[in-house]
Amino acid sequence: METVPFVDLKAQYARVKPEVQAAMDNVLDTGAFILGPDVAAFEEEFARYCGVKYSVGVESGTAALRVALQALGIGPGDEVILPANTYIASALAVSQVGAKVVFVDMDETYLIDAARIEAAITPRTKAIMPVHLYGRAVPWEPIVGIAQAHGLRIVEDASQAHGALAGGRRVGSFGDVGCFSFYPGKNLGAYGDAGAVVTDDARIADAVRLERDFGQRYKYEHLVKGDNCRLDSIQAAVLRVKLRYLDDWNANRRAIAMRYDNMLKSIGVEPPARTRSFDDVYHLYVVELGERDRARDLLSGLGIQTGIHYPVPIHLQPAYRDLGLARGSFPKTEAAASQLLSLPMFPELTEAQIERVVAGIQSHLTSVRASTRKAG
Ligand SMILES: *Cc1c(COP(=O)(O)O)cnc(C)c1O
């Protein structure tokens, strides 16, 4: 029995291999490894794709978030509001600049609950960090409204939602800054670590360019104490090729999600709640299942790989014990951590593979029903 992988990077590579190899060879032949022409070209192409003026390539999504916060002057003594339900990197970036993370629980779409943001604002709040988790665009109007009313900046974490639209605008383009990860498994993935910051603000773009390259605009003229966190030329060359496929791949993900929705409904499983924008790019397809861990074991026994995003919320991680947030602080996020299962999701997933996943979930439901009957 062949495995149904959770993500299949090899299937995708098969499609782009000749172009990617040519692009990499070109970097190797020219020797332009650091901030070469591919970096500048990718930045221009990605900015255009996102509908913003500037894009600056950096070494990872985490670095993108960190330098974006720095560029906004956020540091010690400041607070940043972000969803409790996110990958830990969103919070780590805030901690890295010395600011305090302030979590807000999710709503039924698994994204930051905009209705709870105002209660989390204090005189020290400097920014809101909406996270477009699972490929779902956070509706931007309420967030922009709150930010304007309180004089706050918006730093979007769009690491899981390349190309998603919110109210007709690309994620990354409605905040002061948008941050992307190109980790290999992301919707737009490099072949190594990579990230980018996008913005319409020339000063932010300039500050990020300085920060990523030793604080220099010209060689040996160091204006600030910057870091070295540049986007690799080889990764930029790969990303230029893959960016041309992104819309196709996202369309495949949407079609697969529709299949999952319909097939799950037919076996009595509620498909994931929609966001208002309905333009999700399904980085992950998450379902709520009773006896989730048992389902995961059963599927694994059938050769079907699944994921959990995320098994332990950030506020309950040892790294954030200093926040003093006990279990019960964010009930919806905590419930999601114990009930959500991420099904295989990648653009090349076949109909036969989808059918196997859904059949596996059906066996799980049958086995849970049988054991409750026995227990009753
Ligand atoms: C992947 C991810 C990041 C971090 O990106 P890296 O490139 O791995 O540093 C940040 N936030 C979210 C929501 C992510 O999914």
PDBQT file of the ligand as one rigid body, heavy atoms in Angstrom, charges set to zero:
ROOT
HETATM    1  C1  LIG A 401       6.397  29.100   8.586  1.00  0.00    +0.000 C 
HETATM    2  C2  LIG A 401       5.862  30.189   9.457  1.00  0.00    +0.000 A 
HETATM    3  C3  LIG A 401       6.676  31.174  10.002  1.00  0.00    +0.000 A 
HETATM    4  C4  LIG A 401       8.177  31.109  10.001  1.00  0.00    +0.000 C 
HETATM    5  O1  LIG A 401       8.759  31.005   8.785  1.00  0.00    +0.000 OA
HETATM    6  P1  LIG A 401      10.251  30.393   8.652  1.00  0.00    +0.000 P 
HETATM    7  O2  LIG A 401      10.567  30.678   7.232  1.00  0.00    +0.000 OA
HETATM    8  O3  LIG A 401      10.165  28.946   8.955  1.00  0.00    +0.000 OA
HETATM    9  O4  LIG A 401      11.110  31.139   9.599  1.00  0.00    +0.000 OA
HETATM   10  C5  LIG A 401       6.082  32.225  10.683  1.00  0.00    +0.000 A 
HETATM   11  N1  LIG A 401       4.755  32.269  10.858  1.00  0.00    +0.000 NA
HETATM   12  C6  LIG A 401       3.938  31.314  10.383  1.00  0.00    +0.000 A 
HETATM   13  C7  LIG A 401       2.471  31.435  10.601  1.00  0.00    +0.000 C 
HETATM   14  C8  LIG A 401       4.462  30.236   9.675  1.00  0.00    +0.000 A 
HETATM   15  O5  LIG A 401       3.649  29.276   9.227  1.00  0.00    +0.000 OA
ENDROOT
TORSDOF 0
